[in-house]
Amino acid sequence: MGLLAYESDKARREHHSYDAREGEFTSGVRWADEGELGGRARFIPSSEPPTLALDPVHANDEGVYTCRVDYILSPSTTAVVNLTVVSE
């Protein structure tokens, strides 16, 4: 594994990343833009699949989120998630 980066369609910039280019995947280095998600996002590398959890969720969190994974020896992959907030 290499580097995971998350961004939202509202911010248009990274707001959370997890760097596992050195050592074990579960021992990666985390970075978060505290302003964008207010410290409510946390990456859980031990879940299957690894997950970005947002707690609590607010109505203005709704939108499209992109996860890009940069592998060391393979091409990067991208996943897009549309978060719909039903109630707060």
N, C-alpha and C positions, 0 to 999 in steps of 0.2 A: 504494500500500500504506500501511498505517498501523502498527498495533501488534499483535504476536503475543504471546500469553501462554499458558503451559503450566502445568497443575496436575495433581496426582494424586489419586485417590480417598482415599489415606491421609492426605495433608497437608491437603486441602481449602483450600488457599491457593496462590497463584502460587509457583512455584519457579524459573521461568525466563521472561524476556521479551526481546523484541527490538523496539525502537522505531525505525521507519523513516518517521516522519511528516515529517521534514525531510531534504532531500538525496536522494542515490541510495539505492536499496534495500540494496545491498551495503555501505553505509557507516553502517548503523543503530547505535544504542546498545544494548549488551547489558547485562542484569542477571541475576544468578543468586543464589539462596539457597544459599550454600556448605554450610550445614548439612544441607539436605534431600537433595541428591545428592552432597554432598562434593566439589564441583568437577569431577565426572565428566561433566557434561552440557555439550555445546557446540552452538550453533546454526550451521548451515552454510547461509547465504543463497544461495550460488552453486550449490548442487545443484538438480536439477530432479526433483521439487519441492523447495523448501527443507525442510531436515530438522533435527530435534533428535537428535543422536547421544549415546549414553550408553556410556561406555567407562572402565573395565570394568563389566559388568553383574553385579549381585549378586542372589541369590535373593530378598531382601526388596524388590527393585525391582519385582517382579511386581505387576501391578494395572492399573487403568484410568486412562489419561492423557487429558486433554482439552486440545485446542489451540483457542484462540479467536483469530480474526483480526478486528481492528477496522479497517475501511477508512475512508478519509477521505471519500469521496463515495458509498459504497454501504453496505448493511446488513452487519452483522457475520456471520461464518460460524463454525461450530463443527465440529470433527472429534474423534471419540472413537476411541482405540486401546486394545486390550486386550493388554498385554504379558505373555507367558507365558515364563518362564525355564525352559529345558529342563535345562541343567546350567551350573555355574559354572566 
